């Protein structure tokens, strides 16, 4: 658990945290509403769900500075010690990105472009590398937000997804 720190009179700051977890015998369920928006829940299933979560630093005395993001996907349990898939399987494997912030481009979205690979390190640990493109929501601002390529690498351990 992250401990708060004093940041020179601006109140306590909770440092950023990263979490890399997976759960077996589960699945991601997407429920679409308003034809383009959806929410996500986790149900018992035959797949493995991987989730990376980042919580940014939080300054107690600063309003609306909170930032949270997740990347998640599901796969059929690999027959060996590796897995790999590209853009053509992103929708099937429900590769999702969620940004929660006081910003124009918050919310959850399906990703469609990139590559994800995984290698089993031991009985409980997977080393997963992601190279994905995050396409922003349609923006009506003068300076639309451009797609962003993100690379992520981490050791995923069994744990609670939520």
N, C-alpha and C positions, 0 to 999 in steps of 0.2 A: 504494500500500500504506500502511496506517495505521501511524504510528510511535507507540511507547509513550511515555507521559509520566509523570513522577513526580507523585504526588498527595499530597504532604505526609506521607510516612512510611507510607502504607497500601500501598506497593508500586506497581508500574508499572500504568498504565491504558492500554488500547488504546481509542482513541476510536471512536465509532459510525461506521458506513459505510452508504451507500446505493448500490445498483447498479440501473440501468435498462437491460435488454438485450432484444434479440429475435433470433430466428434464422428464416430462411426454409427452405422445404423440410423441414419437421419436423412432428411431431405429438406430442401428449401421450397417453400410454397409461395408463389407469387399470386396476389389477388389484384387484378386490374380494376380500376374505377375511373370514371370520366374519360374513358378510352385511351388515355396516355399515361396516367399516373397509376402507381401500384404500391402496395405495401408487402411486407415479407413476414412470414412466420416459419417456424421450424417444426417439422412433424417427424414421427417415427418413419423410417424408410430403410431402403437397402443400399444407400449411398454413403459417402463420406463428405462432410461439409467442413471446409476450411475457412477461417475468418481471421483477418488482420484488423486490429482496431488501434487507432491512435487518438489519444486525448491530449490536446495542446495545453500549455501552461495556463493557469487561471489566476489572475490577480484579483484578490478579494474585493478591492476598492474600485475596480474598473468594470463598468457595465458593458455587456455585450462583447466581451473579449473571448468568450468560450469558443472552442473549435474542436470538432470531433469528426473523424472519417473512418470508414471501413471499406475493405475489399473482401469479398467472399465469393465462393464458388462451390459446386458439388461435383463429385466424380463417382463413377462406378469404382468399387474397390479394385485396385490394380492386381493383376495376376502375379506380377513380379515385384521388384523393389523400386520401380520407377514409373512415372507417368509423364505424359507430355501432350498438349493439345494447342491448337492455334485458333485463329479467328473463326474458322468454319465451324467450330464447336462451342463458341462462347455463349450463344443463346441456349443451346441444349444443356450446357453445364452451368447455366445461370450465373455467369460472371457479373457481379454487381458491384457498384461503387455508391457509397452514400457519404454525403458531406452535410454536416450539421453546423451551421454557423449563422452569424448575422451578416449575410452576404447575398449577392444576387444569384449565385449559382448553387444554392443549397438544395438538398433533396437526394433521392435515390434514383439511380438509372441503370439500365442494362448496358454493359459494355459489349462492343462488337469487334474490336481490333486488338491484336497482340498475340502473345504466346505465354503459356504457363507450363513450367516443368517442376517435377518433384522427384526427390530421391530419398528413399528410406535410409536413415542413418543408423537406427537401432530399433528395438521392438516398439518404442513409443514415440520416436522423433522422426519428423519429415523435414528435409531442407527443401523449401519451395522458392522458386524464382519466378517473378512476374514482370513482364514488360508489356504494358497496356497503354491504350490511348483513351483518355477521358474526353468525350465530346460534350461541350456545355449544352445547357438547355438553350432553345431559341431565345435570343435577346433582342429587344427592340431599342437598345441603347445605341448611341453614335459609335461607340467603340466596342463592337461585339467581343465577347470572350472567345479566345482561340482554343482549339483542342490542345491538350497537354499530354505528352508522353511521360509515363511514370514507370520507374523500375523499382522493384522491391524484392528483398531477399531476407528470409528469416527461417528460424527453426521452430516448427509448429509442434506443439505438445497437446495431449488430450486435455480437454477442459470444457467448461460451459461456454456455449456460443453467445449467450445473451450477456 
